[in-house]
Amino acid sequence: MRDVIFHILFVWYPYVCLSSFFFGSLIRFDREQYTWRASSSQLLRRRQLFWGSNLFHFGILFLFLGHFVGLLTPTSIYTLLITVEQKQLIAVTAGGIAGAVCFVGLTLLLHRRLFDARIRQTSTYMDLAVLIILWVQLSLGLITLPLSLGHADGEVMLRLSHWAQGIVTVQPVDARTLQGIDWPYLVHLVLGMTIFLIFPFSRLVHVWSAPVWYLGRRGYQVVRSRRDLARRPSRIPAE
């Protein structure tokens, strides 16, 4: 029974979540473009939003990139530069810093949405669910840090990376190789895949529309306030 559960969670479930992630996003963009937004509430508690949003986005982007590179880079490639043990130490250190920053930002955002009555009234159940899931997921990630220090040889990290690479290359490893790993790692994996599952049904879809092209944009956008327009002299010719 244990083998069956692990096979469902770590061989079948990842493909269900990835299918929902890609095809669900495509269908939503095609059929419900007017719901493709982040639903900003920046006019309320702007200072708390500023710190929470910036800390959260900085941390989450760093964590996503770290997980992407760390899990999907073949061992034969990165061991040309560093050892498995060194990679583990780098991952724990960098991940710990980014995770702490992200945790502070996400906690501010969650507090803002839960304890401000006006913001809570404009929030959907999915908005709150996504924030709570992300908060729990981040907490689990931070819990794994001291556990990772206890596996300084990187053996657990290798098992997790081989599992992830097997999923991406459609050559899944035997799910039994994950048995024996501490429960925070396993729950972290399942909850992480669940985020991909619910992605198309939440405001997270705005990630696809991130204005990365602004980095290479030429020229400047001219913005004028109403006060500036009021100060401009009239150009109506005198009769």
N, C-alpha and C positions, 0 to 999 in steps of 0.2 A: 504493500500500500504506500509506503514511504517513497519507493522508487517511482510509482505512478504519479504521485503529487509533485515530486521534483521534475518529472518529465513534462507535466502539464505547465508548471510555472516557468520553467527555464528553457523549454524547447518550443512548445506551442504558443504560450502566451506572448513571448516577444514579437512573433510575427503578426499576431492579432493586433497588438498595440502599434506596430509600425504601419500596418495596413490602414488602421484608423487615422494615424498621424498624417500620412501622405494623401490617401484618397479622400478622407474626411475634409482635409483642408482644401483640396481641389474642388470638391462638391460645394463646400460652403462659399468659396470665392465665386463660383459660377452661379449659384442660386441665391445667395444672401449677402451680396456685396455691401448693402447698407448696414449690416451688423458687423462689418469688418473694421473694428475700431477698438481703442483702449478705454473708451468711456471715461475721459479724464474728469477729476473733481478738484482741479488745481486751485480753484477760487476759495476752497475751504481749507483751513489749517495749512497755509502755504509753506510756512517755515518747516513744519514737521514733514510735509510732503517732500520738500527740497532735500532734506537730509536723508530721509528714508528711501526715497526713490534713487538718489545718486549712489548711496552706499549699497543698496540692494543690486542695482544694475551693474555696478562695477564688480561686486563680488560674484554675482551669478555668471557674468560673462567669463570671468577668469576661471571659475569652477567648471563651467561647461567646456571651455577650451582645454583645461587640464585633464578632465575626464576623457575627452575625445582623443587627445594625443596620448595620454597615459594608457588607456585601455586598448586603443587600436594600432599603436605602433608595434610592429613585430619585435620580439626579443632579440632576434639576430641583428636588427638594425641599431637599436639604441645601445646594445652592449659593445658596439664598436667604439663608443665614446665613454660610457660609464658602466659601472657594474649594476646588477640588480639591486644590491643593497643600497647603493648610492641613489638610485632612482627612487627607491622606497623612502629614503630620508628626505629627498627633495619634495616628493609628493606630499608627505606628511607636513613638512614645514610650510610650503607654499599653500597647500590646501587648508591648513589650519588658520593662516593669516586671512586668506580670502574668505574662508568660511565664517570667521568671527566678524569680519566687516559686513558680509552679507546677512548674517544673523541679526546684527544690530539694525540694519536697514529694514529688513523684513519685519522685525518686531515692531518698529515704529509704524510701518504701513498697516500692519494688522491691528495695532492698538488704535490707530487713527480711524480705521474703517469700522471697528467694533464699538468704540466708545464715543463717537461723534454721531448724535442722533440724525443730523441732516445727511451725513455721508451714508449712514446705514440705511436710510430710507431710499437712497438712490442705488443701493447695491443689490445685486441679485444673489440668489442662493449659490450660484456657480462662482460668483466673485469671491464670496467668503470661503467656499469649499476649496478653491484653488489656493488662496493664501494660506489656509490652514494646512492643506496637504504639503505645500512647499515648506512651511515652517517645520512640520514634523519630519519631512525628508531631510531638511538641513540639520535638524537636531540629531537625527540618526547618523548623518555623515560625520558630525562632530564627535559623536560617541565612538565611532570606529577609529578615531585618531589614536587614543591610547592603546587600543587593541592592535593597531598596526605597529606601534612601537614594540609590542610584545612579540611580533613576528618579523624581527629585523632581517631575517634571511630573505624576505620577499616571497615566500612560498605561496601565501594566500593571494598576493597581488598577481602572481603568475597564473594561478588558477582562474581568477576573475578575468584577466585579460585574454586568456585563451578561450574562455567562454564567450566573451564579447566578440572577439574576432571570428569565432565559429558562427555566431549568429549573423554577422554582417556578410560573411562570405558564403552563407547558406550551406555551411558544413558544420552544423551544431555538434558540439562535443557531448559526450555522455553526461547527462545531468547529474549522475551519481558522483562525479568529480567534485561537485559543490557541497556534497554532504560532509558534515563535520566542521564546516565553516561557522563561526560565531553568528548567532541570530541577527545582530544588528546589520551585518553585511547583507544577509539574505533579504530581510525586510526592506533595506535600502534599495536593493535591486528591484524587488517587486513594486515598490511604491514609485520608483523612478520610471519603470515601464508604464505604470498606470497614468503618470502625468502625460506620456505620449498618447495614451488611449483617449483621455478626455480633452486633449489639446484643441481639436477642431471645434469643440462645443463650448469653448470659453474665450475670454478676451485675450488669451495667450496667442491667438492667431496673428495679432498685430506684430509679432516677431518677424513674420514673413515680410512685412512692409517696412522694416527698419531702414531708414534713409541712409544706407551705407554710401550711396552715390554722392552724398553731400561732401564726402572727404575729397573727392576729385572735382568738385564743382568750381567752375570759373565765374568770377564776378561776385557781386554782393547783392543781397536783397535789400531794397530800400523800404524802410518802414517809417511811416509818419503817423504821429498821434493826432488826435483831434485838436489838441492845444496848439500843435505846430501849424496845422492848417488854418486855425483861427487867427494866428498871428501874421499869416501871409497877406501882403497888400492885395487889394482887389485889382484885377486887370481889366475891369469894364471901362472902356473909353468914355471920357466925359463928353457930353453933348455941347 
